[in-house]
């Protein structure tokens, strides 16, 4: 998600959590608005937001010697040796979306990092018609998965952002928050795919990211990068949409994704 775009907070710290209701979700939570427009009473825990503790979540990506062909089929040999992480809560870890539980698979080769997102959905919010020929700015205003990667542990405000929509539309950005730079002209050279399974209400996004696009240092077993994984889902403006985080960023009243001080760790293992 492009950093300067303000996102209405999912949780108000003074005591009322605004929980956004999607069609078919049937989810009830403290402080949500009832069908008649009144608000249910918040519980005692409604004001509490998660607290980040170092080092945060970690994802160990196994090594695969022979680079496979990228695809969006989770049952294919390409993904048979991948590790998995899951997202099913908002970025404050106060709201559960169990029916949107999103799996993210990962592995690496000598040249690339591979990722696969498996995303159940209710209804899709898409940019149409699709255009996969170039970066699609404002992709984050529709359904999308995102991942942020960085190898700089000293200046954490420098990292890379990658996004894929169900249609395969994409954007990659070089982020430098110290200089307020979000460079859409930067080209990572990545490969990506999107696919919608309408019958089963699941959409898929696959990515092959060249390691050198994130780090000038050679990647080997034991290398650690900074990472977070996200999904944005739902129709309407931001207050009606759902923002899922793998590593909860534990912030309110600001963009919940661009919080590099609360990223997790990607570990390259043999």
C-alpha positions in Angstrom: 0.0 0.0 0.0 1.3 3.4 -1.0 2.4 5.1 2.2 1.0 8.6 1.9 -2.5 7.3 1.5 -4.2 7.5 4.9 -6.2 4.6 6.1 -9.0 4.9 8.6 -7.9 2.9 11.6 -9.4 -0.4 12.3 -9.5 0.2 16.1 -9.9 3.4 18.0 -7.7 3.3 21.0 -10.1 5.2 23.3 -12.5 2.2 23.6 -14.6 1.6 20.5 -13.5 -0.8 17.8 -15.1 -0.2 14.4 -15.5 -3.6 12.8 -16.4 -3.5 9.2 -19.1 -5.9 8.0 -18.8 -7.5 4.6 -21.6 -9.2 2.7 -21.9 -12.8 3.8 -19.3 -12.4 6.6 -21.8 -12.7 9.4 -19.1 -11.6 11.8 -19.9 -10.0 15.2 -17.4 -8.0 17.2 -17.3 -5.4 19.9 -18.6 -2.0 18.8 -19.9 -3.0 15.4 -22.9 -1.2 14.0 -26.2 -3.1 13.9 -28.5 -3.3 10.9 -30.7 -0.5 12.3 -27.7 1.9 12.6 -27.2 1.7 16.3 -24.0 0.5 17.8 -23.6 -2.5 20.0 -21.9 -2.0 23.4 -18.1 -2.4 23.3 -16.5 -5.0 25.6 -13.8 -4.2 28.1 -11.1 -5.4 25.7 -12.3 -3.2 22.8 -9.7 -0.5 23.4 -6.8 -2.9 23.6 -4.4 -3.2 20.6 -1.6 -5.7 20.2 1.9 -4.7 21.3 4.9 -5.6 19.1 7.7 -7.4 20.7 11.1 -8.1 19.1 11.9 -10.0 17.0 8.4 -10.6 15.7 7.1 -13.4 13.6 9.5 -15.4 11.4 9.1 -17.4 8.2 11.7 -19.9 7.2 11.8 -20.4 3.4 13.4 -23.7 2.3 15.9 -24.0 -0.5 15.1 -25.6 -3.9 18.0 -26.5 -6.1 16.3 -26.5 -9.5 14.3 -23.4 -10.3 10.7 -24.6 -11.1 8.2 -23.0 -13.5 6.1 -20.4 -11.7 2.4 -21.2 -11.5 -0.7 -20.7 -9.3 -1.6 -24.3 -8.7 -1.0 -25.1 -5.0 -1.0 -28.9 -5.8 1.7 -28.7 -8.4 5.3 -29.9 -7.8 6.4 -26.3 -7.8 5.0 -25.7 -4.3 5.6 -29.2 -2.9 8.6 -28.2 -0.8 7.4 -24.7 0.2 6.9 -23.6 3.8 3.6 -21.8 4.8 2.5 -18.8 6.8 -1.1 -17.7 7.5 -3.0 -14.5 7.7 -6.5 -14.3 9.3 -6.5 -11.3 11.6 -6.4 -7.6 11.2 -3.2 -5.6 11.7 -4.0 -4.9 15.4 -4.8 -8.6 16.0 -8.2 -7.7 17.5 -10.4 -8.8 14.6 -10.6 -12.4 13.2 -11.5 -13.2 9.6 -11.4 -17.0 9.8 -13.3 -17.5 6.5 -10.7 -15.3 4.7 -7.8 -17.3 6.2 -5.0 -16.7 3.6 -2.1 -19.1 3.1 1.3 -17.8 1.9 3.9 -20.3 0.7 7.5 -19.6 0.2 10.8 -21.1 -1.0 14.0 -19.8 -2.7 16.5 -20.8 -5.3 20.0 -19.5 -6.1 18.4 -16.7 -8.0 14.8 -16.1 -6.8 12.3 -16.0 -4.0 9.0 -17.7 -4.8 5.7 -16.8 -3.1 2.2 -18.1 -3.5 -0.9 -16.5 -1.9 -4.1 -18.6 -1.5 -7.0 -16.3 -0.8 -10.6 -17.3 -0.1 -13.1 -14.5 -0.9 -16.8 -13.5 -0.7 -16.9 -11.2 -3.7 -14.1 -9.5 -5.7 -13.2 -5.8 -5.9 -11.2 -5.4 -9.1 -9.7 -2.9 -11.4 -11.3 -3.6 -14.8 -10.4 -4.1 -17.5 -7.1 -5.8 -16.4 -3.8 -4.4 -17.7 -0.8 -6.5 -16.9 1.5 -4.6 -19.3 2.7 -2.1 -16.7 2.5 -1.0 -13.1 -1.0 -0.4 -11.9 -0.8 2.5 -9.4 -3.5 2.6 -6.7 -3.8 -1.2 -7.0 -4.2 -1.1 -3.2 -7.6 0.5 -3.6 -9.0 -2.9 -4.7 -8.5 -6.5 -3.7 -4.8 -7.2 -3.5 -2.0 -9.1 -1.7 1.2 -7.3 -0.8 4.6 -8.2 0.5 7.4 -5.9 1.7 11.0 -7.1 1.6 14.2 -5.5 2.8 17.7 -6.5 3.6 18.7 -3.3 5.4 18.7 -3.8 9.2 20.3 -0.5 9.9 18.1 1.8 7.9 14.7 0.1 8.1 12.9 2.7 6.1 14.4 1.4 2.9 12.7 -1.7 1.4 10.8 -3.0 -1.6 7.0 -3.3 -2.0 5.3 -5.8 -4.3 1.5 -6.2 -5.0 -0.6 -8.6 -7.1 -4.3 -8.4 -7.8 -6.6 -11.4 -8.6 -6.5 -10.3 -12.3 -2.7 -10.5 -12.3 -2.4 -6.7 -12.3 0.7 -5.6 -10.3 2.9 -2.9 -9.0 6.5 -2.9 -7.6 7.9 0.0 -5.7 11.3 1.0 -4.3 10.5 2.6 -0.9 12.7 5.1 0.9 10.7 6.7 3.6 13.6 8.9 4.8 13.3 10.8 1.5 9.6 10.3 1.0 10.3 8.3 -2.1 8.0 5.6 -3.5 9.5 4.9 -6.8 7.1 3.3 -9.3 9.7 3.7 -12.1 11.9 1.1 -10.3 11.6 -2.3 -12.0 12.4 -5.4 -10.0 12.3 -7.8 -13.0 9.9 -10.0 -11.1 7.4 -12.5 -12.6 3.9 -12.7 -11.2 0.6 -14.4 -11.9 -3.0 -14.0 -10.7 -5.9 -16.5 -11.1 -9.5 -16.5 -9.9 -11.2 -19.8 -9.1 -14.9 -18.6 -9.2 -16.3 -22.1 -8.5 -14.5 -22.4 -5.2 -14.3 -18.7 -4.4 -10.5 -18.6 -4.1 -8.0 -16.4 -5.9 -4.3 -17.0 -6.2 -1.3 -14.8 -6.7 2.2 -16.2 -7.4 5.5 -14.3 -7.6 9.1 -15.0 -8.5 11.3 -12.2 -7.2 14.9 -11.9 -8.2 17.0 -11.9 -5.1 19.3 -9.2 -6.5 16.3 -6.8 -6.8 16.1 -6.7 -3.0 19.7 -7.2 -1.9 23.1 -6.6 -3.4 24.5 -9.1 -1.0 24.7 -12.8 -1.9 21.8 -14.8 -0.3 22.7 -18.1 1.3 21.5 -20.4 4.0 21.1 -18.3 7.2 20.5 -15.0 5.4 17.7 -12.9 7.0 15.6 -10.3 5.4 12.9 -8.1 6.9 9.4 -8.9 5.7 5.7 -8.5 6.1 2.8 -10.0 4.3 -0.6 -8.4 3.8 -4.0 -8.7 2.2 -6.6 -6.0 1.5 -10.1 -7.3 0.8 -13.6 -6.0 0.3 -15.8 -3.5 -1.5 -16.2 0.2 -0.7 -14.0 2.7 0.9 -11.3 1.8 3.4 -13.6 1.8 6.5 -15.6 -1.0 4.9 -12.6 -3.1 3.8 -10.5 -5.6 5.6 -6.8 -5.3 6.2 -5.0 -8.5 7.1 -1.4 -8.7 8.3 0.9 -11.7 8.9 3.0 -9.8 11.4 0.6 -7.5 13.2 1.8 -4.0 13.0 -0.2 -2.9 16.1 -0.9 0.7 15.1 -4.1 2.8 14.8 -4.9 6.1 13.1 -2.3 5.5 10.4 -1.5 3.3 7.4 -1.4 -0.2 9.0 1.0 -1.7 6.4 4.0 0.7 6.2 5.3 0.1 9.7 8.8 -1.2 9.1 9.7 -1.1 12.8 7.2 -3.9 13.2 8.1 -6.2 10.3 8.9 -9.8 10.8 11.8 -11.9 9.6 12.3 -14.0 6.5 15.0 -16.7 7.0 16.6 -18.5 4.1 17.2 -22.1 5.1 19.0 -24.9 3.3 
